[in-house]
Amino acid sequence: MNKTALSPVQKLASADRLVHDPSRLAILTVLLGCAEADFLYLVSATGLGKGNLSSHLSKLEEGGLVAIN
């Protein structure tokens, strides 16, 4: 068995940590109300700084929860 492969429980725990970070949860909550949003709108709507928002968006993109164009 491949040691890098995650079990279903590990995948679920990883997704839970990804979504339940307060900043990332705020981003996802804002995005629920619109089909797409630009970066400055998310800065305003979430109250996050640009660097912090960028970091959290990258993690959400890596997790397959948002698409950044």
N, C-alpha and C positions, 0 to 999 in steps of 0.2 A: 504494500500500500504506500502511496506517495505521502511523505511526511508533510508536504506543504498543502495538501488537500484538506479543506475544512469539513468537519462533519456538519450535518444539518443544524444541530444545536449551536455549534460555534458560529455558523453563518447567521443564525437568528440573533445571537448575543451581539455579534458585530453590528448588525443592522440596528439593533436596539440602541447601542451606544451612539451610532451615527445620527440617528433621528432625535434622540432625547437630550442631546446637548441643547441648553436653552437658546443659544444664538441660532443654531441650525433649525431648531423647531420654530423659532420666530420667522426665519426666512421661508420655510416651507408653508407656514400659516399664511404669510402674505401672498405667496405664489398660488395658493389654493383659490384665491379670488380673482385671478387673471390668467389669461392664456400665456402671456409672456410679460416680462418686466425688464426695464433697463437698469443698469447698475446704480445710477444716481437715485432712481425711484426707490430701490431697495435700501440704499443708505438712509434716505429720508424715512421710509416706512418702518425700518427696524431700529434705527438709532445707532447702528453699528458704525464704527470708523471704516474708512475705505480699505485699509490693510486687513483688518479683522474680517470684514465682509468677504474680501477676496479669498482669504484663507479658508473660510467656512464654505464658500461656494465651490472651491477646488475639491474639498473633501466630499461634498455632496455630489459633484460631478463624477469623481472617482468611484463613488458608491452607486452610480447609475440613477440617482434620484432627480437630477436636473441636467439639462443640456445647455451648454454655454456656446452661443454663436458669436 
